[in-house]
């Protein structure tokens, strides 16, 4: 590779904008930290900033990462940079802290991670170890002299971020962008990834996980949850803590936007996260600790974790599921991330796979907007990773090994050993020749996208396809009281939990209102006579005289007692 790089340097040394070797000393290398598991973690080596010392930065700490095996005898871990607080990105975080390294993350990610660690048994000691090592990224934040980091919005999850590194190299600064898991969509109010950056990106560490159906899957969960609640069902939605927080946010704001007569309770982990991040969501209350009968009610929606009630019998979702397991009028909507889902019960059961990643089309557009010199594909394997080979006017690295790969050395961008001379010339023409040879990307005058949460909801920007959202929310039905009203204890934000007597009283009032509405509708409609054919084991079979063109098999109808009419 060095021979190829030397030839390339001679060929392009006269192009305007090229930085000469004498001005540059930095060498940049990357190595997969867990190539045989999640592949979301990378060790970045930066040499030349300090004499005889290599800066080693671990970006995310997923499954199977072992820095002791990655680092050489003369190397030390300088920092760990965390893109977001999903388990597959912080799983090995605590066990890989070495040499006084700091852990860099956003303030939101720190709050979310702290909340998760609070639930870990104290004997593991992870909370104190990690939190004491945390440095919150605020604007351009120095890691060491000559290397700084900045957080950019990423979408994907509440508080998630992409990370931009600026590295001093002679009279210029090199940039490395780690996208982490990202989307262009908002996530519970947090902005999505914006590729229109005020600086060039030299190296992009791309999380290439994709989903072509996220928006339809998400809309399906929100739509089904609300429709079942409006039908009077006790609805339990089970999801991981952060996904549950996002669902609670979307459900509460959708109910508000469509003026629907139901409400949401976030119970357990998602409630803790909402309180940590100071959310105030309409039509949504939080219950960090609870009794099942305090958060479950017909005509309302409860969100609890984990994604599959069967995963942890002691978790809130499992306790709540036991309350509705044999209730034919209840609904379980589970959004599993791992573990086997419930596949049968007396209640109605739905399983939805919702993965918040961009489409392949979006990934292509993002890469072509960023125009990196090097693109390193992460978080995918096999054909899903291979699709990115030779796709862009960049050096594309789709590797699945434990080797160290050099990206920059002595002022020359190093191509992969497998690329042709034509590809080298193309990358130089399209990507390198026009770069500013003397740039300062940490200039305070540059305007970077904000990571701050939006004060107002934008449901379409979150991925809800409201144009096809088919909940029954017309004003006439609402004003006529057709749909059930959730208990007051579930629609009001309160610092105190409702008592069992309050809940029962509100349920009785709701049932009375519902019965009155049904009777009024029957009185206002054409009455039909019929004959009771059989009454067995609590099931009554009725044959009704006349025909009803608007009714089809399987429809639910109301039957009133003729003595009361």
Buried (B, 14 or more C-beta within 10 A) or exposed (E): EEEBBEEBBEEBEEBEEBBEBEEBBBBBBBBBBBBEBBBBBBBBBBBBBBEEBBBBBBBBBBBBBEBEEBBEEEBBBBBBBBBBBBEBBBBBBBBBBBEEBBBBBBBBBBBBBBBBBEEEEEEEEBBEBBEEBBBBBEEBBEBBEBBBBBBBBBBBBBBBBBBBBBBBBBEBBBBBBBBBBBBBBBBBBBBBBBBEBEBBBBBBBBBBBBBBEBBEBBBBBBBBBBBBBBBBBBBBBBBBBBBBBBBBBBBBBBBBBBEBBBBBBBBBBBBBBBBBBEBEBBBBBBBBEBEBEBBBBBBBBBBBBBBBBBBEEEBBBBBBBEBBBEBEBBBBBBBBBEEEBBEEBEBBBBBBEBBBBBBBEBBBBBBEEBBBBBBBBBBBBEEBBBBBEEBBBBBBBBBBEEEEBBBBBBBBBBBBEEBEEEBBEBBBEBBBEEBEBEBBBBEEEEEBBEBEBEEEBEBEBBBBBBEEBEBBBEEEEBEEBBBBBBBBBBBEEEEEBBEEEBBEBBBEEBEEEBEEBBBEBBEEEEEEEEEEEEEEEEEEEEEEEEEEEEEEEEEEEEEBEEEEE
